[in-house]
Amino acid sequence: MKLYIVGAGPGDPELITVKGLKLIEEADAVFYADSLVNEELFKQAKPGAEMVKTSSLHLEEIVDMIAKRLREGKKVVRVHTGDPAVYGAIMEQMALLNEKGIETEIVPGVSSVFAAAAAVGVELTVPELTQTVILTRVEGRTPVPELERLRELASHHCTIALFLSASLIRKAVSEFYEAGWSGDTPVAVVYRASWPDEKIIRTTLSRLEEDMKKEGIRKQAMILAGRALDEQILEKDYRSKLYDKAFAHQYRQGARK
């Protein structure tokens, strides 16, 4: 018995992998987080496929229902928003399924962090500016290890992507300041990246809370912060070595300067 865990992508139904869509088309039963996954995806499901919404169910209920259908010989797909590997809450499901002798296979998806970066039109790793991206969240009801508090991570002054933190933005701003960030640090907020009602805010750390409040954004937003978000970055000469004509590698002989 095997359960397929599929990343649905950030929202746009075309941002799912070919493999993930094929599994949905073949499934006898599809379990999905209906509060987040775009139901347009399931127009491709086969006639008679069972569609199970899981937002009102707890962990044990979901796992028991999946196990029951697998024992009936059905092909079952569990669909998660974005990529299951990031805040996907899949390990707890896999642990209980493992106890029942059920194998799992994960099919990756496009994470909202990359859909947000694409919507804003930025590269999160800019040569000579920053080469690191930290994916994290602000501590709320879900605790964060002490060494992973935002003020500790932000001390690296690289690009930071904040998941699940739109309702905690005052705390986030405070921790950025504690880490030594300046108020003019560029920030982009993308609400519902790749959905039809997507909204983008370009702002700075000092104006972040005010601008989000003005737009009424308190959930389903990706917050990207750091110098890579500078709106004038295309006017600056940050270049990689990859396409430098003087840089030699396996496939190209470098030109002499």
Stockholm file with secondary structure:
# STOCKHOLM 1.0

chainA/1-257         MKLYIVGAGPGDPELITVKGLKLIEEADAVFYADSLVNEELFKQAKPGAEMVKTSSLHLEEIVDMIAKRLREGKKVVRVHTGDPAVYGAIMEQMALLNEKGIETEIVPGVSSVFAAAAAVGVELTVPELTQTVILTRVEGRTPVPELERLRELASHHCTIALFLSASLIRKAVSEFYEAGWSGDTPVAVVYRASWPDEKIIRTTLSRLEEDMKKEGIRKQAMILAGRALDEQILEKDYRSKLYDKAFAHQYRQGARK
#=GR chainA/1-257 SS CEEEEEECBSSCTTSSCHHHHHHHHHCSEEEECTTTSCGGGGGGSCTTCEEEECTTCCHHHHHHHHHHHHHTTCCEEEEESBCTTTTCCCHHHHHHHHHTTCEEEEECCCCHHHHHHHHHTCCSSBTTTBCCEEEEECCSSSCCCGGGSHHHHGGGCSEEEEESCGGGHHHHHHHHHHTTCCTTCEEEEEESTTSTTCEEEEEEGGGHHHHHHHHTCCSSEEEEESGGGCTTGGGSCCCCSTTCTTCCBTTBCCCCC
#=GC SS_cons         CEEEEEECBSSCTTSSCHHHHHHHHHCSEEEECTTTSCGGGGGGSCTTCEEEECTTCCHHHHHHHHHHHHHTTCCEEEEESBCTTTTCCCHHHHHHHHHTTCEEEEECCCCHHHHHHHHHTCCSSBTTTBCCEEEEECCSSSCCCGGGSHHHHGGGCSEEEEESCGGGHHHHHHHHHHTTCCTTCEEEEEESTTSTTCEEEEEEGGGHHHHHHHHTCCSSEEEEESGGGCTTGGGSCCCCSTTCTTCCBTTBCCCCC
//
